[in-house]
Amino acid sequence: MNFRKATDELTTSITLEDLATALGVSVQAVRQARAQEGSAGFRRPPQGWERAVVKLVEARAHHYQRFAAKLRSSLE
């Protein structure tokens, strides 16, 4: 693995699009739920957002664990 590929993997992040897909809502709905409470654009967060966030975090953690193992094996 080269430096560019390794750093590309390292710097990937969960996007609003990923969250919207996990919630089954539009990106706009996610943006509105993230708006300042009390603002005209604010909407309540989608139902089940907590579970969706946990799943995304766990998947990302698993991704990084596999990535670390791959990097570690290349050092040997």
C-alpha positions in Angstrom: 0.0 0.0 0.0 1.3 3.4 -0.9 1.1 6.7 1.1 -1.7 8.2 -1.0 -3.9 5.1 -0.7 -3.3 4.8 3.0 -4.0 8.5 3.7 -7.1 8.4 1.4 -8.4 5.5 3.6 -7.5 7.3 6.8 -9.3 10.5 5.9 -12.6 9.1 4.7 -15.5 10.3 6.7 -19.2 9.7 7.1 -21.1 12.2 5.0 -24.6 13.7 5.3 -25.5 11.6 2.3 -24.4 8.4 4.2 -26.6 9.5 7.2 -29.5 10.3 5.0 -29.3 6.9 3.3 -29.1 5.2 6.7 -32.2 7.1 7.9 -34.1 6.7 4.6 -34.6 10.5 4.3 -33.3 13.2 2.1 -30.0 15.1 2.7 -32.2 18.2 3.0 -34.1 16.6 5.9 -30.7 15.9 7.7 -29.6 19.5 7.1 -32.8 20.8 8.5 -32.5 18.6 11.6 -29.0 19.9 12.1 -30.1 23.6 11.9 -30.2 25.7 15.0 -33.3 24.9 17.1 -35.7 27.8 16.8 -34.6 28.8 13.4 -37.1 28.9 10.5 -35.4 26.0 8.8 -35.2 23.7 11.8 -37.0 20.4 11.7 -37.1 17.6 14.2 -34.5 14.8 13.7 -35.8 11.7 11.8 -37.1 9.0 14.0 -34.5 6.4 14.8 -31.5 8.7 14.2 -29.7 7.4 17.3 -29.6 3.8 16.1 -28.6 4.9 12.6 -25.7 6.9 14.0 -24.5 4.0 16.1 -24.6 1.7 13.1 -22.6 4.2 11.0 -20.0 4.7 13.8 -19.7 0.9 14.4 -19.2 0.3 10.7 -16.6 3.1 10.5 -14.8 1.6 13.5 -14.8 -1.8 11.9 -13.4 -0.3 8.7 -10.5 1.3 10.6 -9.8 -1.9 12.6 -9.5 -3.8 9.3 -7.4 -1.0 7.8 -5.0 -1.0 10.8 -4.6 -4.7 10.6 -3.8 -4.4 6.9 -1.2 -1.7 7.6 0.3 -3.6 10.5 0.7 -6.8 8.3 2.6 -4.7 5.7 5.1 -3.7 8.3 6.1 -7.3 9.0 
